[in-house]
Amino acid sequence: MSMDNHRILIVDDDHEIQNSYRAVLAPRDGDNTPSDTQLAKLMGKGISSESSAAPRFELSFAGQGSEGVALVESALEKNEP
């Protein structure tokens, strides 16, 4: 089992801000986002076949703090922090 944790909880009641996080952290294929190659060039790094794929994030959204706390508690109960 992989120990990578790519889950992110975003707590904000503004749907436009939530959409901004979604666009940056979990772009869909075809979205106008920089490619891994473009990002590597910008950062001055080479791309290896092993590191060429950008991480995929599992996003959860909550509109209020109490809703966010409930999502965290549920994730902990499932051992999926």
C-alpha positions as a Markdown table, in Angstrom:
| # | Residue | x | y | z |
|---|---|---|---|---|
| 1 | Met | 0.0 | 0.0 | 0.0 |
| 2 | Ser | 1.4 | 3.4 | -1.0 |
| 3 | Met | 2.0 | 5.9 | 1.8 |
| 4 | Asp | 1.4 | 8.8 | -0.4 |
| 5 | Asn | -1.4 | 11.1 | 0.9 |
| 6 | His | -2.7 | 13.5 | -1.7 |
| 7 | Arg | -5.9 | 14.4 | 0.1 |
| 8 | Ile | -6.7 | 18.1 | 0.7 |
| 9 | Leu | -9.5 | 19.6 | 2.6 |
| 10 | Ile | -10.5 | 23.1 | 1.5 |
| 11 | Val | -12.8 | 25.1 | 3.9 |
| 12 | Asp | -14.3 | 28.2 | 2.3 |
| 13 | Asp | -17.9 | 29.3 | 1.8 |
| 14 | Asp | -17.0 | 31.1 | -1.5 |
| 15 | His | -17.7 | 28.7 | -4.4 |
| 16 | Glu | -15.5 | 30.7 | -6.8 |
| 17 | Ile | -12.5 | 30.2 | -4.4 |
| 18 | Gln | -13.3 | 26.5 | -4.2 |
| 19 | Asn | -13.4 | 26.4 | -8.0 |
| 20 | Ser | -10.0 | 28.1 | -8.1 |
| 21 | Tyr | -8.5 | 25.5 | -5.8 |
| 22 | Arg | -10.1 | 22.8 | -8.0 |
| 23 | Ala | -8.7 | 24.3 | -11.2 |
| 24 | Val | -5.1 | 24.4 | -9.8 |
| 25 | Leu | -5.0 | 21.2 | -7.7 |
| 26 | Ala | -7.2 | 18.8 | -9.7 |
| 27 | Pro | -7.3 | 20.0 | -13.3 |
| 28 | Arg | -9.3 | 17.9 | -15.7 |
| 29 | Asp | -7.8 | 16.7 | -19.0 |
| 30 | Gly | -8.1 | 19.4 | -21.5 |
| 31 | Asp | -8.0 | 22.3 | -19.0 |
| 32 | Asn | -5.7 | 25.1 | -19.9 |
| 33 | Thr | -3.0 | 24.3 | -17.3 |
| 34 | Pro | 0.8 | 24.2 | -17.7 |
| 35 | Ser | 2.2 | 20.9 | -18.7 |
| 36 | Asp | 4.7 | 19.0 | -16.5 |
| 37 | Thr | 7.4 | 19.8 | -19.0 |
| 38 | Gln | 6.6 | 23.5 | -18.9 |
| 39 | Leu | 6.6 | 23.5 | -15.1 |
| 40 | Ala | 10.0 | 21.6 | -15.0 |
| 41 | Lys | 11.5 | 24.2 | -17.4 |
| 42 | Leu | 10.2 | 27.0 | -15.2 |
| 43 | Met | 11.7 | 25.4 | -12.1 |
| 44 | Gly | 15.0 | 24.6 | -13.9 |
| 45 | Lys | 14.6 | 20.9 | -13.4 |
| 46 | Gly | 14.8 | 18.0 | -15.8 |
| 47 | Ile | 11.9 | 15.5 | -16.2 |
| 48 | Ser | 12.6 | 11.8 | -15.7 |
| 49 | Ser | 10.1 | 9.2 | -16.7 |
| 50 | Glu | 9.6 | 8.4 | -13.0 |
| 51 | Ser | 8.7 | 11.9 | -12.0 |
| 52 | Ser | 6.9 | 13.2 | -15.1 |
| 53 | Ala | 3.4 | 12.7 | -13.7 |
| 54 | Ala | 2.1 | 15.5 | -11.5 |
| 55 | Pro | 0.5 | 14.3 | -8.3 |
| 56 | Arg | -3.3 | 13.9 | -8.4 |
| 57 | Phe | -5.1 | 15.3 | -5.4 |
| 58 | Glu | -8.3 | 14.1 | -3.9 |
| 59 | Leu | -10.1 | 17.3 | -2.9 |
| 60 | Ser | -12.8 | 17.6 | -0.2 |
| 61 | Phe | -14.7 | 20.8 | 0.2 |
| 62 | Ala | -16.5 | 22.3 | 3.2 |
| 63 | Gly | -18.4 | 25.6 | 3.4 |
| 64 | Gln | -18.0 | 26.1 | 7.1 |
| 65 | Gly | -15.5 | 25.2 | 9.8 |
| 66 | Ser | -17.9 | 22.8 | 11.6 |
| 67 | Glu | -18.5 | 20.9 | 8.3 |
| 68 | Gly | -14.7 | 20.7 | 7.8 |
| 69 | Val | -14.2 | 19.3 | 11.3 |
| 70 | Ala | -16.9 | 16.7 | 10.6 |
| 71 | Leu | -15.1 | 15.7 | 7.4 |
| 72 | Val | -11.8 | 15.4 | 9.3 |
| 73 | Glu | -13.4 | 13.2 | 12.0 |
| 74 | Ser | -15.0 | 11.0 | 9.4 |
| 75 | Ala | -11.6 | 10.6 | 7.5 |
| 76 | Leu | -9.9 | 9.7 | 10.8 |
| 77 | Glu | -12.5 | 7.1 | 11.6 |
| 78 | Lys | -11.9 | 5.5 | 8.2 |
| 79 | Asn | -8.1 | 5.7 | 8.7 |
| 80 | Glu | -7.9 | 8.0 | 5.7 |
| 81 | Pro | -6.6 | 11.3 | 7.1 |
